[in-house]
Amino acid sequence: MNHIAAGLSRFGAGTLACACLLALCAAPAHAQALSDLEAPQDETPAEPANAPTGGKLLLTAGVSQLEGAAGGGLTPWAVIGGYGERDQFGASAFYTRVDVGDYSLASYGALIGIRDRVELSVSRQAFDTEQVGGALGLGEGFMIRQDTYGVKVKLFGDAVLEQDRWLPQVSVGVQHKRNDRGALVRAIGAKDDSGTDVYVTATKLYLDKSLLLNATVRFTEANQFGILGFGGDRNDGYSPQLETSVAYLLDRRFAIGAEYRTKPDNLDIADEDDAWDVFAAWTPNRNISLTVAYVDLGNIVIRDRQRGVYASLQVGF
C-alpha cells in the first residue's frame, strides 16, 4: 500500500490522446475556408442556426477529457461541448480505455452544451489494479473509482471564428470530485476523499497554420487527479498547475499532437510525476471520433515501465 501512489500518478496521461480531435477543425488552410469544415456534400449538411441542435462546424465541439469536460484528453479547453451554437443545445458521450502491462483504466461519461455558453458534464474514472492488487494486499482486481461533476462557462472570444483577432477563447470551470475509497486514501496520508478543482483555460485555433494551441491553469489539491484523494501530509492546500496542448492537422480527418499536465506533490509516500503522451486521431464522420495514443505511464505501484495503448470513442451532436 505504501507504493500505490507512485503508480497511479501517471494514469491521467493516457487520456492525452483525445486532445487531437479539436485540432481537426483546423483543416482549412485559411479563414476563408471555414465553410469547408462542414460535412462533405454526400453527408447531411449542418442544420440552420435556429435549429435546436447541430449548428457548429465539424469537430469544433472538441472531445472529452479525463474528467469529462470538452477539450483534449488530459486537459479541458475553452470550447463548449456539443454542436449547439448560441441558440442551440448539444451533447456527447464518451468511453476511454487504457491498457498497460499490469493495469487498466476506464473513463466514461457525458456532457451537455447550452447555447455555446455553459457546459455541464459528469464522468467516472475506474482504476483496476488487476493481479498487482493481490501483491499489494488489497485483493486481486481491486478497484478505485472517482465521480466528477463539472461546470464550464465561456467568458469571451471564439477559438474558431475570430481568425482576425489574436485574442483566444477563454473559459472558466469547476470540477467536483468524489473518491469511493475514503479509508484507503486517508491511510496513505490524504486529508479528504473529495475535492474541487477550479481552472481557467484559453484556446486558439490558427486556421492558416492548421495548428491548435491551448493553455490551462488549474487550482487543485488532488492527488493523482483525485484517485488518491485530496491534500496530504506533505502539502495540504491548493496549488496552481499548468496544462498545455498542441495539435496539428495532417489532413481534414486526421491529426497528431501531444499534451502535458503538471500535478501537485502532496503525499510523503511517493513523488507525483507530470503526465504526457502523443496521439493520433481520426473522424469518420460528424458524429463519431476515434483516438489512439502511445502512453508512457512510467512506474505504477510496484511495476516499472508501464507503457501501452490508449483508445477513446466519442459520439455526439
C-alpha positions in Angstrom: 0.0 0.0 0.0 2.9 2.3 0.7 3.7 2.3 -3.0 0.3 2.7 -4.5 0.5 6.5 -5.1 3.6 6.2 -7.3 1.9 4.1 -9.9 -1.3 5.9 -10.1 0.5 9.2 -10.8 0.6 8.8 -14.5 -2.8 7.3 -15.4 -4.2 10.6 -16.5 -1.6 10.7 -19.2 -3.4 8.2 -21.3 -6.2 10.4 -22.0 -3.9 13.0 -23.6 -4.8 11.3 -26.8 -8.2 12.9 -27.0 -6.7 16.3 -27.4 -6.1 15.9 -31.1 -9.8 15.8 -32.1 -10.5 19.5 -31.6 -7.5 20.3 -33.8 -9.2 18.7 -36.7 -11.3 21.8 -37.1 -8.2 23.4 -38.4 -8.4 21.6 -41.7 -8.8 24.7 -43.9 -5.6 26.4 -44.9 -7.0 29.9 -44.1 -10.0 31.5 -42.5 -11.9 31.8 -45.8 -12.1 28.0 -45.9 -14.2 27.8 -42.7 -17.2 26.5 -44.6 -15.1 23.6 -45.7 -15.1 22.3 -42.2 -18.7 21.2 -42.6 -19.6 17.7 -43.7 -18.9 16.8 -47.4 -21.8 17.1 -49.9 -22.6 13.5 -49.6 -23.2 13.9 -45.8 -26.1 15.6 -44.1 -25.5 19.3 -44.0 -25.4 21.3 -40.8 -28.7 22.4 -39.5 -29.6 26.1 -39.8 -28.6 28.4 -36.9 -32.2 28.5 -35.5 -32.3 24.7 -35.2 -32.4 23.2 -31.7 -29.0 21.3 -32.2 -26.2 20.8 -34.7 -25.1 24.3 -35.9 -21.4 24.2 -35.2 -18.8 23.3 -37.8 -17.3 19.9 -38.0 -15.4 18.8 -34.8 -15.3 22.3 -33.3 -17.0 20.8 -30.2 -13.8 19.1 -29.1 -13.7 15.7 -27.3 -14.0 14.6 -23.7 -11.0 14.8 -21.4 -10.2 12.6 -18.4 -12.7 14.3 -16.0 -15.4 14.7 -18.7 -15.0 18.3 -19.9 -14.8 19.2 -23.6 -11.4 19.7 -24.9 -8.4 17.4 -25.1 -7.8 14.1 -23.4 -5.8 15.4 -20.5 -6.9 19.0 -20.1 -10.2 20.9 -20.6 -10.2 23.5 -23.4 -12.2 26.7 -23.6 -14.6 25.3 -26.1 -18.2 24.3 -25.1 -19.0 20.6 -25.8 -21.7 19.5 -28.3 -22.5 21.1 -31.6 -25.0 23.6 -30.4 -24.5 27.3 -31.3 -25.8 30.4 -29.5 -29.5 29.4 -29.7 -28.9 25.6 -29.6 -28.1 22.7 -27.4 -25.6 19.9 -28.0 -24.4 16.8 -26.2 -21.8 14.0 -26.4 -20.9 10.8 -24.6 -17.5 9.0 -24.4 -15.7 5.9 -23.4 -11.9 5.7 -22.9 -9.8 2.6 -22.2 -6.1 2.5 -21.2 -4.3 -0.9 -21.0 -0.7 -1.1 -20.0 1.5 -4.0 -18.8 -0.1 -4.7 -15.4 -3.1 -2.3 -15.0 -6.1 -0.8 -16.8 -8.1 2.4 -16.5 -11.5 3.2 -17.9 -13.2 6.6 -18.0 -16.7 7.3 -19.3 -19.3 10.0 -19.1 -21.4 12.6 -20.9 -21.9 16.3 -21.2 -24.4 18.8 -22.5 -23.6 22.2 -24.0 -26.2 25.0 -23.6 -26.3 27.9 -26.1 -22.5 27.6 -26.7 -22.1 29.3 -23.3 -22.5 26.8 -20.5 -21.3 23.1 -20.3 -22.5 20.5 -17.7 -20.6 17.2 -17.5 -20.4 14.0 -15.5 -17.9 11.2 -15.6 -16.5 8.2 -13.8 -12.9 7.0 -13.7 -12.3 3.4 -12.7 -8.7 2.1 -12.0 -8.2 -1.6 -11.9 -5.1 -2.9 -10.0 -5.7 -6.4 -11.6 -3.2 -9.0 -10.3 -1.0 -6.4 -8.7 -3.7 -5.6 -6.2 -3.2 -9.0 -4.7 0.6 -8.4 -4.3 -0.2 -5.1 -2.5 -2.5 -6.8 -0.1 -5.6 -5.1 -1.5 -7.0 -8.1 -3.3 -6.7 -9.0 -6.9 -8.7 -6.8 -9.2 -9.0 -4.1 -6.5 -10.8 -1.1 -8.0 -10.6 2.7 -7.2 -13.4 4.8 -8.6 -14.0 8.5 -8.8 -17.0 10.5 -9.9 -16.5 14.0 -11.3 -19.2 16.7 -11.8 -18.2 19.7 -14.0 -19.4 23.1 -15.0 -17.7 25.3 -17.6 -18.7 28.8 -18.6 -17.3 30.7 -21.7 -16.2 34.2 -20.8 -15.2 35.7 -24.2 -13.7 35.0 -27.6 -14.2 32.4 -30.2 -11.4 29.9 -30.9 -12.6 29.2 -34.5 -14.4 32.2 -35.9 -12.3 35.1 -34.7 -9.3 34.5 -37.0 -8.7 38.2 -37.5 -8.1 38.7 -33.7 -5.2 37.5 -31.6 -7.5 37.1 -28.5 -8.2 33.4 -27.7 -11.4 31.9 -26.4 -11.4 31.9 -22.6 -13.5 29.9 -20.2 -13.6 29.1 -16.5 -14.6 25.8 -15.0 -15.2 23.8 -11.8 -14.8 20.1 -11.3 -16.1 18.5 -8.1 -14.6 15.0 -7.5 -15.6 12.2 -5.1 -13.4 9.2 -4.5 -15.0 5.9 -3.3 -12.0 4.7 -1.2 -12.0 7.2 1.7 -10.4 4.8 4.2 -7.6 3.9 1.8 -6.7 7.4 0.7 -6.6 8.6 4.4 -4.4 5.7 5.3 -1.8 6.8 2.8 -1.8 10.4 4.0 -4.6 12.2 2.1 -6.7 14.6 4.0 -10.0 14.0 2.2 -11.8 11.8 -0.3 -13.5 14.6 -2.1 -12.3 18.0 -3.5 -13.0 20.7 -6.1 -10.7 21.8 -8.9 -11.0 25.3 -10.4 -9.5 26.2 -13.7 -9.1 28.9 -16.3 -8.4 27.9 -19.9 -7.6 29.6 -23.2 -7.8 28.1 -26.7 -6.7 29.5 -30.0 -7.0 27.9 -33.4 -4.8 29.1 -36.3 -6.6 28.0 -39.4 -3.9 29.2 -41.8 -1.3 27.0 -40.0 -3.6 24.1 -39.2 -2.5 24.5 -35.6 -4.3 24.5 -32.3 -2.8 25.7 -29.0 -4.3 25.5 -25.5 -3.1 26.6 -22.1 -5.0 25.8 -18.8 -4.2 26.9 -15.2 -5.8 24.5 -12.7 -6.0 25.2 -9.0 -6.2 21.9 -7.3 -5.2 19.8 -4.2 -6.0 16.4 -5.9 -3.5 13.6 -5.7 -3.2 11.6 -8.9 -6.2 13.5 -10.4 -8.1 12.6 -7.2 -7.6 8.8 -7.4 -5.5 9.1 -4.2 -7.7 11.7 -2.5 -7.1 15.4 -1.9 -4.4 17.2 0.2 -1.7 15.3 2.0 0.9 15.0 4.8 3.5 16.8 2.7 1.3 19.7 1.4 -2.3 20.4 2.2 -3.9 23.2 0.1 -4.5 24.4 -3.4 -1.6 24.9 -5.8 -1.6 26.2 -9.4 -0.8 23.6 -12.1 -0.1 24.2 -15.8 -1.7 22.1 -18.6 -0.8 22.6 -22.2 -1.9 21.1 -25.5 -0.8 21.3 -29.2 -2.4 19.6 -32.2 -1.5 19.7 -35.9 -3.8 18.6 -38.8 -2.3 16.4 -41.4 -5.5 16.4 -43.5 -9.1 17.0 -43.0 -9.9 14.0 -40.9 -6.5 13.0 -39.3 -4.5 14.9 -36.7 -1.5 14.3 -34.4 -0.3 16.1 -31.3 0.5 15.9 -27.6 -0.4 17.3 -24.2 1.4 17.8 -20.9 -0.1 18.2 -17.4 1.7 19.1 -14.2 0.3 17.9 -10.9 0.9 18.7 -7.2 3.1 16.5 -5.0 1.2 16.3 -1.7 1.9 12.8 -0.3 5.0 11.7 1.6 4.7 8.1 0.5 5.6 8.8 -3.2 6.6 11.5 -5.6 4.0 12.5 -8.2 5.2 12.9 -11.7 3.8 15.0 -14.5 1.7 13.3 -17.2 2.1 13.2 -21.0 1.6 11.3 -24.2 1.5 11.5 -28.0 -1.6 10.8 -30.1 -3.3 10.3 -33.4 -7.0 10.9 -34.1 -9.4 10.2 -36.9 -13.0 11.3 -37.5 -15.0 9.1 -40.0 -18.0 11.5 -39.9 -19.5 14.4 -38.0 -20.8 12.4 -35.0 -18.0 9.9 -34.3 -14.4 10.5 -33.2 -11.8 7.8 -32.6 -8.4 8.4 -30.9 -5.4 6.2 -30.1 -2.1 7.1 -28.4 1.2 5.8 -27.2 1.2 6.1 -23.4 4.2 6.0 -21.2 3.0 5.8 -17.6 6.4 5.0 -16.0 6.3 3.3 -12.6 2.9 2.2 -11.4 2.9 1.0 -7.8 5.4 -2.0 -7.8 5.7 -2.2 -11.6 8.2 -0.2 -13.7 8.0 0.9 -17.4 4.2 0.7 -17.7 3.6 1.5 -21.4 0.6 0.7 -23.6 -2.1 1.9 -25.9 -4.9 4.3 -25.2 -8.2 4.2 -27.2 -11.2 6.5 -27.0 -14.6 6.7 -28.7 -16.9 9.7 -28.6 -20.3 10.2 -30.1 -22.1 13.5 -30.2 -24.4 16.0 -31.8 
